[in-house]
Amino acid sequence: MAMKYVGSGVILGKPVLTTYKRIRVWQVPVYTRDHKFLNNIYIDNKTGRKVD
């Protein structure tokens, strides 16, 4: 699900179920192809939508 929210040239890490902004989400780390951490993406566990 997280792939649709990132551009090409990145690698997604292992998702972790957590709470973010009082919403149950999957926290997905995003890395460069050189394995440098960029950011986390938060995906709502129920809707599959990105939480900003």
mmCIF file as Biopython writes it, N, C-alpha, C and O atoms, coordinates in Angstrom:
data_model
#
loop_
_atom_site.group_PDB
_atom_site.id
_atom_site.type_symbol
_atom_site.label_atom_id
_atom_site.label_alt_id
_atom_site.label_comp_id
_atom_site.label_asym_id
_atom_site.label_entity_id
_atom_site.label_seq_id
_atom_site.pdbx_PDB_ins_code
_atom_site.Cartn_x
_atom_site.Cartn_y
_atom_site.Cartn_z
_atom_site.occupancy
_atom_site.B_iso_or_equiv
_atom_site.auth_seq_id
_atom_site.auth_asym_id
_atom_site.pdbx_PDB_model_num
ATOM 1   N N  . MET A ? 1  ? 0.817  -1.204 0.000  1.0 0.0 1  A 1 
ATOM 2   C CA . MET A ? 1  ? 0.000  0.000  0.000  1.0 0.0 1  A 1 
ATOM 3   C C  . MET A ? 1  ? 0.853  1.257  0.000  1.0 0.0 1  A 1 
ATOM 4   O O  . MET A ? 1  ? 0.492  2.252  -0.630 1.0 0.0 1  A 1 
ATOM 5   N N  . ALA A ? 2  ? 1.986  1.224  0.703  1.0 0.0 2  A 1 
ATOM 6   C CA . ALA A ? 2  ? 2.820  2.412  0.836  1.0 0.0 2  A 1 
ATOM 7   C C  . ALA A ? 2  ? 3.507  2.793  -0.472 1.0 0.0 2  A 1 
ATOM 8   O O  . ALA A ? 2  ? 3.882  3.951  -0.652 1.0 0.0 2  A 1 
ATOM 9   N N  . MET A ? 3  ? 3.678  1.840  -1.388 1.0 0.0 3  A 1 
ATOM 10  C CA . MET A ? 3  ? 4.377  2.113  -2.640 1.0 0.0 3  A 1 
ATOM 11  C C  . MET A ? 3  ? 3.722  3.232  -3.450 1.0 0.0 3  A 1 
ATOM 12  O O  . MET A ? 3  ? 4.413  3.968  -4.154 1.0 0.0 3  A 1 
ATOM 13  N N  . LYS A ? 4  ? 2.412  3.365  -3.359 1.0 0.0 4  A 1 
ATOM 14  C CA . LYS A ? 4  ? 1.738  4.400  -4.149 1.0 0.0 4  A 1 
ATOM 15  C C  . LYS A ? 4  ? 1.999  5.809  -3.612 1.0 0.0 4  A 1 
ATOM 16  O O  . LYS A ? 4  ? 1.655  6.791  -4.269 1.0 0.0 4  A 1 
ATOM 17  N N  . TYR A ? 5  ? 2.605  5.919  -2.426 1.0 0.0 5  A 1 
ATOM 18  C CA . TYR A ? 5  ? 2.870  7.228  -1.834 1.0 0.0 5  A 1 
ATOM 19  C C  . TYR A ? 5  ? 4.332  7.650  -1.945 1.0 0.0 5  A 1 
ATOM 20  O O  . TYR A ? 5  ? 4.701  8.713  -1.446 1.0 0.0 5  A 1 
ATOM 21  N N  . VAL A ? 6  ? 5.165  6.844  -2.585 1.0 0.0 6  A 1 
ATOM 22  C CA . VAL A ? 6  ? 6.578  7.190  -2.748 1.0 0.0 6  A 1 
ATOM 23  C C  . VAL A ? 6  ? 6.941  7.164  -4.220 1.0 0.0 6  A 1 
ATOM 24  O O  . VAL A ? 6  ? 6.258  6.535  -5.029 1.0 0.0 6  A 1 
ATOM 25  N N  . GLY A ? 7  ? 8.017  7.849  -4.561 1.0 0.0 7  A 1 
ATOM 26  C CA . GLY A ? 7  ? 8.493  7.849  -5.930 1.0 0.0 7  A 1 
ATOM 27  C C  . GLY A ? 7  ? 9.397  6.657  -6.191 1.0 0.0 7  A 1 
ATOM 28  O O  . GLY A ? 7  ? 9.617  5.817  -5.320 1.0 0.0 7  A 1 
ATOM 29  N N  . SER A ? 8  ? 9.908  6.605  -7.397 1.0 0.0 8  A 1 
ATOM 30  C CA . SER A ? 8  ? 10.831 5.524  -7.733 1.0 0.0 8  A 1 
ATOM 31  C C  . SER A ? 8  ? 12.199 5.818  -7.123 1.0 0.0 8  A 1 
ATOM 32  O O  . SER A ? 8  ? 12.485 6.955  -6.749 1.0 0.0 8  A 1 
ATOM 33  N N  . GLY A ? 9  ? 13.020 4.815  -7.027 1.0 0.0 9  A 1 
ATOM 34  C CA . GLY A ? 9  ? 14.361 5.004  -6.502 1.0 0.0 9  A 1 
ATOM 35  C C  . GLY A ? 9  ? 14.466 4.924  -4.993 1.0 0.0 9  A 1 
ATOM 36  O O  . GLY A ? 9  ? 15.483 5.323  -4.425 1.0 0.0 9  A 1 
ATOM 37  N N  . VAL A ? 10 ? 13.434 4.416  -4.330 1.0 0.0 10 A 1 
ATOM 38  C CA . VAL A ? 10 ? 13.478 4.259  -2.870 1.0 0.0 10 A 1 
ATOM 39  C C  . VAL A ? 10 ? 13.151 2.819  -2.502 1.0 0.0 10 A 1 
ATOM 40  O O  . VAL A ? 10 ? 12.582 2.068  -3.294 1.0 0.0 10 A 1 
ATOM 41  N N  . ILE A ? 11 ? 13.524 2.457  -1.289 1.0 0.0 11 A 1 
ATOM 42  C CA . ILE A ? 11 ? 13.256 1.131  -0.750 1.0 0.0 11 A 1 
ATOM 43  C C  . ILE A ? 11 ? 12.407 1.304  0.504  1.0 0.0 11 A 1 
ATOM 44  O O  . ILE A ? 11 ? 12.675 2.184  1.322  1.0 0.0 11 A 1 
ATOM 45  N N  . LEU A ? 12 ? 11.391 0.472  0.653  1.0 0.0 12 A 1 
ATOM 46  C CA . LEU A ? 12 ? 10.553 0.514  1.849  1.0 0.0 12 A 1 
ATOM 47  C C  . LEU A ? 12 ? 11.050 -0.525 2.844  1.0 0.0 12 A 1 
ATOM 48  O O  . LEU A ? 12 ? 11.371 -1.655 2.476  1.0 0.0 12 A 1 
ATOM 49  N N  . GLY A ? 13 ? 11.109 -0.124 4.111  1.0 0.0 13 A 1 
ATOM 50  C CA . GLY A ? 13 ? 11.518 -1.030 5.169  1.0 0.0 13 A 1 
ATOM 51  C C  . GLY A ? 13 ? 10.346 -1.837 5.688  1.0 0.0 13 A 1 
ATOM 52  O O  . GLY A ? 13 ? 9.247  -1.788 5.135  1.0 0.0 13 A 1 
ATOM 53  N N  . LYS A ? 14 ? 10.587 -2.572 6.745  1.0 0.0 14 A 1 
ATOM 54  C CA . LYS A ? 14 ? 9.571  -3.438 7.348  1.0 0.0 14 A 1 
ATOM 55  C C  . LYS A ? 14 ? 8.534  -2.587 8.091  1.0 0.0 14 A 1 
ATOM 56  O O  . LYS A ? 14 ? 8.907  -1.804 8.964  1.0 0.0 14 A 1 
ATOM 57  N N  . PRO A ? 15 ? 7.252  -2.723 7.767  1.0 0.0 15 A 1 
ATOM 58  C CA . PRO A ? 15 ? 6.197  -1.975 8.456  1.0 0.0 15 A 1 
ATOM 59  C C  . PRO A ? 15 ? 6.025  -2.430 9.904  1.0 0.0 15 A 1 
ATOM 60  O O  . PRO A ? 15 ? 6.195  -3.606 10.226 1.0 0.0 15 A 1 
ATOM 61  N N  . VAL A ? 16 ? 5.687  -1.480 10.760 1.0 0.0 16 A 1 
ATOM 62  C CA . VAL A ? 16 ? 5.440  -1.755 12.170 1.0 0.0 16 A 1 
ATOM 63  C C  . VAL A ? 16 ? 4.096  -1.140 12.542 1.0 0.0 16 A 1 
ATOM 64  O O  . VAL A ? 16 ? 3.841  0.027  12.247 1.0 0.0 16 A 1 
ATOM 65  N N  . LEU A ? 17 ? 3.238  -1.925 13.190 1.0 0.0 17 A 1 
ATOM 66  C CA . LEU A ? 17 ? 1.937  -1.423 13.633 1.0 0.0 17 A 1 
ATOM 67  C C  . LEU A ? 17 ? 2.144  -0.583 14.892 1.0 0.0 17 A 1 
ATOM 68  O O  . LEU A ? 17 ? 2.728  -1.048 15.871 1.0 0.0 17 A 1 
ATOM 69  N N  . THR A ? 18 ? 1.655  0.670  14.853 1.0 0.0 18 A 1 
ATOM 70  C CA . THR A ? 18 ? 1.851  1.598  15.961 1.0 0.0 18 A 1 
ATOM 71  C C  . THR A ? 18 ? 0.691  2.588  15.990 1.0 0.0 18 A 1 
ATOM 72  O O  . THR A ? 18 ? -0.252 2.463  15.208 1.0 0.0 18 A 1 
ATOM 73  N N  . THR A ? 19 ? 0.754  3.563  16.880 1.0 0.0 19 A 1 
ATOM 74  C CA . THR A ? 19 ? -0.240 4.634  16.948 1.0 0.0 19 A 1 
ATOM 75  C C  . THR A ? 19 ? 0.433  5.950  16.590 1.0 0.0 19 A 1 
ATOM 76  O O  . THR A ? 19 ? 1.509  6.265  17.098 1.0 0.0 19 A 1 
ATOM 77  N N  . TYR A ? 20 ? -0.206 6.716  15.713 1.0 0.0 20 A 1 
ATOM 78  C CA . TYR A ? 20 ? 0.314  8.007  15.253 1.0 0.0 20 A 1 
ATOM 79  C C  . TYR A ? 20 ? -0.870 8.960  15.150 1.0 0.0 20 A 1 
ATOM 80  O O  . TYR A ? 20 ? -1.846 8.675  14.455 1.0 0.0 20 A 1 
ATOM 81  N N  . LYS A ? 21 ? -0.781 10.088 15.840 1.0 0.0 21 A 1 
ATOM 82  C CA . LYS A ? 21 ? -1.874 11.072 15.858 1.0 0.0 21 A 1 
ATOM 83  C C  . LYS A ? 21 ? -3.199 10.420 16.265 1.0 0.0 21 A 1 
ATOM 84  O O  . LYS A ? 21 ? -4.245 10.694 15.678 1.0 0.0 21 A 1 
ATOM 85  N N  . ARG A ? 22 ? -3.135 9.551  17.283 1.0 0.0 22 A 1 
ATOM 86  C CA . ARG A ? 22 ? -4.312 8.847  17.826 1.0 0.0 22 A 1 
ATOM 87  C C  . ARG A ? 22 ? -4.973 7.893  16.838 1.0 0.0 22 A 1 
ATOM 88  O O  . ARG A ? 22 ? -6.129 7.513  17.023 1.0 0.0 22 A 1 
ATOM 89  N N  . ILE A ? 23 ? -4.246 7.500  15.785 1.0 0.0 23 A 1 
ATOM 90  C CA . ILE A ? 23 ? -4.776 6.579  14.779 1.0 0.0 23 A 1 
ATOM 91  C C  . ILE A ? 23 ? -3.873 5.351  14.748 1.0 0.0 23 A 1 
ATOM 92  O O  . ILE A ? 23 ? -2.650 5.469  14.826 1.0 0.0 23 A 1 
ATOM 93  N N  . ARG A ? 24 ? -4.476 4.183  14.636 1.0 0.0 24 A 1 
ATOM 94  C CA . ARG A ? 24 ? -3.695 2.944  14.521 1.0 0.0 24 A 1 
ATOM 95  C C  . ARG A ? 24 ? -3.168 2.865  13.090 1.0 0.0 24 A 1 
ATOM 96  O O  . ARG A ? 24 ? -3.953 2.809  12.143 1.0 0.0 24 A 1 
ATOM 97  N N  . VAL A ? 25 ? -1.843 2.862  12.926 1.0 0.0 25 A 1 
ATOM 98  C CA . VAL A ? 25 ? -1.230 2.950  11.604 1.0 0.0 25 A 1 
ATOM 99  C C  . VAL A ? 25 ? -0.104 1.933  11.435 1.0 0.0 25 A 1 
ATOM 100 O O  . VAL A ? 25 ? 0.411  1.368  12.399 1.0 0.0 25 A 1 
ATOM 101 N N  . TRP A ? 26 ? 0.256  1.725  10.161 1.0 0.0 26 A 1 
ATOM 102 C CA . TRP A ? 26 ? 1.477  1.015  9.825  1.0 0.0 26 A 1 
ATOM 103 C C  . TRP A ? 26 ? 2.540  2.076  9.577  1.0 0.0 26 A 1 
ATOM 104 O O  . TRP A ? 26 ? 2.376  2.933  8.709  1.0 0.0 26 A 1 
ATOM 105 N N  . GLN A ? 27 ? 3.612  2.021  10.325 1.0 0.0 27 A 1 
ATOM 106 C CA . GLN A ? 27 ? 4.744  2.937  10.135 1.0 0.0 27 A 1 
ATOM 107 C C  . GLN A ? 27 ? 5.718  2.238  9.192  1.0 0.0 27 A 1 
ATOM 108 O O  . GLN A ? 27 ? 6.243  1.169  9.505  1.0 0.0 27 A 1 
ATOM 109 N N  . VAL A ? 28 ? 5.952  2.857  8.030  1.0 0.0 28 A 1 
ATOM 110 C CA . VAL A ? 28 ? 6.802  2.245  7.017  1.0 0.0 28 A 1 
ATOM 111 C C  . VAL A ? 28 ? 8.014  3.145  6.783  1.0 0.0 28 A 1 
ATOM 112 O O  . VAL A ? 28 ? 7.852  4.265  6.298  1.0 0.0 28 A 1 
ATOM 113 N N  . PRO A ? 29 ? 9.218  2.689  7.113  1.0 0.0 29 A 1 
ATOM 114 C CA . PRO A ? 29 ? 10.407 3.491  6.866  1.0 0.0 29 A 1 
ATOM 115 C C  . PRO A ? 29 ? 10.752 3.505  5.370  1.0 0.0 29 A 1 
ATOM 116 O O  . PRO A ? 29 ? 10.568 2.514  4.663  1.0 0.0 29 A 1 
ATOM 117 N N  . VAL A ? 30 ? 11.253 4.651  4.914  1.0 0.0 30 A 1 
ATOM 118 C CA . VAL A ? 30 ? 11.637 4.818  3.516  1.0 0.0 30 A 1 
ATOM 119 C C  . VAL A ? 30 ? 13.141 5.092  3.460  1.0 0.0 30 A 1 
ATOM 120 O O  . VAL A ? 30 ? 13.659 5.948  4.177  1.0 0.0 30 A 1 
ATOM 121 N N  . TYR A ? 31 ? 13.830 4.346  2.590  1.0 0.0 31 A 1 
ATOM 122 C CA . TYR A ? 31 ? 15.279 4.466  2.444  1.0 0.0 31 A 1 
ATOM 123 C C  . TYR A ? 31 ? 15.649 4.745  0.999  1.0 0.0 31 A 1 
ATOM 124 O O  . TYR A ? 31 ? 14.897 4.415  0.083  1.0 0.0 31 A 1 
ATOM 125 N N  . THR A ? 32 ? 16.826 5.363  0.794  1.0 0.0 32 A 1 
ATOM 126 C CA . THR A ? 32 ? 17.365 5.504  -0.553 1.0 0.0 32 A 1 
ATOM 127 C C  . THR A ? 32 ? 17.889 4.142  -0.989 1.0 0.0 32 A 1 
ATOM 128 O O  . THR A ? 32 ? 17.955 3.211  -0.186 1.0 0.0 32 A 1 
ATOM 129 N N  . ARG A ? 33 ? 18.257 4.027  -2.240 1.0 0.0 33 A 1 
ATOM 130 C CA . ARG A ? 33 ? 18.833 2.765  -2.727 1.0 0.0 33 A 1 
ATOM 131 C C  . ARG A ? 33 ? 20.168 2.471  -2.063 1.0 0.0 33 A 1 
ATOM 132 O O  . ARG A ? 33 ? 20.635 1.332  -2.070 1.0 0.0 33 A 1 
ATOM 133 N N  . ASP A ? 34 ? 20.786 3.505  -1.485 1.0 0.0 34 A 1 
ATOM 134 C CA . ASP A ? 34 ? 22.041 3.336  -0.747 1.0 0.0 34 A 1 
ATOM 135 C C  . ASP A ? 34 ? 21.785 3.009  0.717  1.0 0.0 34 A 1 
ATOM 136 O O  . ASP A ? 34 ? 22.712 3.003  1.527  1.0 0.0 34 A 1 
ATOM 137 N N  . HIS A ? 35 ? 20.543 2.740  1.053  1.0 0.0 35 A 1 
ATOM 138 C CA . HIS A ? 35 ? 20.106 2.357  2.411  1.0 0.0 35 A 1 
ATOM 139 C C  . HIS A ? 35 ? 20.259 3.482  3.436  1.0 0.0 35 A 1 
ATOM 140 O O  . HIS A ? 35 ? 20.498 3.221  4.615  1.0 0.0 35 A 1 
ATOM 141 N N  . LYS A ? 36 ? 20.121 4.721  2.991  1.0 0.0 36 A 1 
ATOM 142 C CA . LYS A ? 36 ? 20.105 5.866  3.913  1.0 0.0 36 A 1 
ATOM 143 C C  . LYS A ? 36 ? 18.655 6.195  4.233  1.0 0.0 36 A 1 
ATOM 144 O O  . LYS A ? 36 ? 17.822 6.316  3.335  1.0 0.0 36 A 1 
ATOM 145 N N  . PHE A ? 37 ? 18.363 6.337  5.520  1.0 0.0 37 A 1 
ATOM 146 C CA . PHE A ? 37 ? 16.997 6.619  5.961  1.0 0.0 37 A 1 
ATOM 147 C C  . PHE A ? 37 ? 16.546 7.992  5.470  1.0 0.0 37 A 1 
ATOM 148 O O  . PHE A ? 37 ? 17.279 8.973  5.592  1.0 0.0 37 A 1 
ATOM 149 N N  . LEU A ? 38 ? 15.338 8.055  4.914  1.0 0.0 38 A 1 
ATOM 150 C CA . LEU A ? 38 ? 14.757 9.319  4.462  1.0 0.0 38 A 1 
ATOM 151 C C  . LEU A ? 38 ? 13.668 9.803  5.404  1.0 0.0 38 A 1 
ATOM 152 O O  . LEU A ? 38 ? 13.736 10.916 5.927  1.0 0.0 38 A 1 
ATOM 153 N N  . ASN A ? 39 ? 12.662 8.962  5.618  1.0 0.0 39 A 1 
ATOM 154 C CA . ASN A ? 39 ? 11.487 9.385  6.372  1.0 0.0 39 A 1 
ATOM 155 C C  . ASN A ? 39 ? 10.624 8.165  6.668  1.0 0.0 39 A 1 
ATOM 156 O O  . ASN A ? 39 ? 10.908 7.065  6.194  1.0 0.0 39 A 1 
ATOM 157 N N  . ASN A ? 40 ? 9.574  8.364  7.451  1.0 0.0 40 A 1 
ATOM 158 C CA . ASN A ? 40 ? 8.561  7.332  7.670  1.0 0.0 40 A 1 
ATOM 159 C C  . ASN A ? 40 ? 7.282  7.742  6.971  1.0 0.0 40 A 1 
ATOM 160 O O  . ASN A ? 40 ? 6.956  8.926  6.889  1.0 0.0 40 A 1 
ATOM 161 N N  . ILE A ? 41 ? 6.566  6.760  6.471  1.0 0.0 41 A 1 
ATOM 162 C CA . ILE A ? 41 ? 5.223  6.964  5.937  1.0 0.0 41 A 1 
ATOM 163 C C  . ILE A ? 41 ? 4.278  6.263  6.903  1.0 0.0 41 A 1 
ATOM 164 O O  . ILE A ? 41 ? 4.570  5.164  7.373  1.0 0.0 41 A 1 
ATOM 165 N N  . TYR A ? 42 ? 3.147  6.895  7.198  1.0 0.0 42 A 1 
ATOM 166 C CA . TYR A ? 42 ? 2.165  6.318  8.110  1.0 0.0 42 A 1 
ATOM 167 C C  . TYR A ? 42 ? 0.901  6.000  7.320  1.0 0.0 42 A 1 
ATOM 168 O O  . TYR A ? 42 ? 0.296  6.883  6.712  1.0 0.0 42 A 1 
ATOM 169 N N  . ILE A ? 43 ? 0.511  4.726  7.336  1.0 0.0 43 A 1 
ATOM 170 C CA . ILE A ? 43 ? -0.657 4.254  6.592  1.0 0.0 43 A 1 
ATOM 171 C C  . ILE A ? 43 ? -1.723 3.802  7.588  1.0 0.0 43 A 1 
ATOM 172 O O  . ILE A ? 43 ? -1.469 2.946  8.436  1.0 0.0 43 A 1 
ATOM 173 N N  . ASP A ? 44 ? -2.922 4.386  7.476  1.0 0.0 44 A 1 
ATOM 174 C CA . ASP A ? 44 ? -4.033 4.033  8.357  1.0 0.0 44 A 1 
ATOM 175 C C  . ASP A ? 44 ? -4.324 2.540  8.263  1.0 0.0 44 A 1 
ATOM 176 O O  . ASP A ? 44 ? -4.516 2.007  7.170  1.0 0.0 44 A 1 
ATOM 177 N N  . ASN A ? 45 ? -4.357 1.881  9.391  1.0 0.0 45 A 1 
ATOM 178 C CA . ASN A ? 45 ? -4.573 0.436  9.449  1.0 0.0 45 A 1 
ATOM 179 C C  . ASN A ? 45 ? -5.934 0.015  8.902  1.0 0.0 45 A 1 
ATOM 180 O O  . ASN A ? 45 ? -6.065 -1.081 8.356  1.0 0.0 45 A 1 
ATOM 181 N N  . LYS A ? 46 ? -6.943 0.864  9.039  1.0 0.0 46 A 1 
ATOM 182 C CA . LYS A ? 46 ? -8.302 0.512  8.601  1.0 0.0 46 A 1 
ATOM 183 C C  . LYS A ? 46 ? -8.576 0.906  7.153  1.0 0.0 46 A 1 
ATOM 184 O O  . LYS A ? 46 ? -9.159 0.126  6.400  1.0 0.0 46 A 1 
ATOM 185 N N  . THR A ? 47 ? -8.157 2.126  6.753  1.0 0.0 47 A 1 
ATOM 186 C CA . THR A ? 47 ? -8.515 2.635  5.428  1.0 0.0 47 A 1 
ATOM 187 C C  . THR A ? 47 ? -7.438 2.424  4.377  1.0 0.0 47 A 1 
ATOM 188 O O  . THR A ? 47 ? -7.742 2.417  3.184  1.0 0.0 47 A 1 
ATOM 189 N N  . GLY A ? 48 ? -6.194 2.252  4.788  1.0 0.0 48 A 1 
ATOM 190 C CA . GLY A ? 48 ? -5.108 2.119  3.832  1.0 0.0 48 A 1 
ATOM 191 C C  . GLY A ? 48 ? -4.634 3.447  3.270  1.0 0.0 48 A 1 
ATOM 192 O O  . GLY A ? 48 ? -3.830 3.479  2.338  1.0 0.0 48 A 1 
ATOM 193 N N  . ARG A ? 49 ? -5.129 4.545  3.831  1.0 0.0 49 A 1 
ATOM 194 C CA . ARG A ? 49 ? -4.738 5.873  3.350  1.0 0.0 49 A 1 
ATOM 195 C C  . ARG A ? 49 ? -3.577 6.425  4.149  1.0 0.0 49 A 1 
ATOM 196 O O  . ARG A ? 49 ? -3.393 6.077  5.315  1.0 0.0 49 A 1 
ATOM 197 N N  . LYS A ? 50 ? -2.803 7.276  3.528  1.0 0.0 50 A 1 
ATOM 198 C CA . LYS A ? 50 ? -1.660 7.904  4.182  1.0 0.0 50 A 1 
ATOM 199 C C  . LYS A ? 50 ? -2.152 8.923  5.202  1.0 0.0 50 A 1 
ATOM 200 O O  . LYS A ? 50 ? -3.079 9.688  4.937  1.0 0.0 50 A 1 
ATOM 201 N N  . VAL A ? 51 ? -1.512 8.920  6.382  1.0 0.0 51 A 1 
ATOM 202 C CA . VAL A ? 51 ? -1.829 9.880  7.437  1.0 0.0 51 A 1 
ATOM 203 C C  . VAL A ? 51 ? -0.727 10.930 7.443  1.0 0.0 51 A 1 
ATOM 204 O O  . VAL A ? 51 ? 0.452  10.601 7.572  1.0 0.0 51 A 1 
ATOM 205 N N  . ASP A ? 52 ? -1.115 12.198 7.302  1.0 0.0 52 A 1 
ATOM 206 C CA . ASP A ? 52 ? -0.123 13.292 7.288  1.0 0.0 52 A 1 
ATOM 207 C C  . ASP A ? 52 ? 0.040  13.905 8.647  1.0 0.0 52 A 1 
ATOM 208 O O  . ASP A ? 52 ? 0.830  14.834 8.815  1.0 0.0 52 A 1 
#
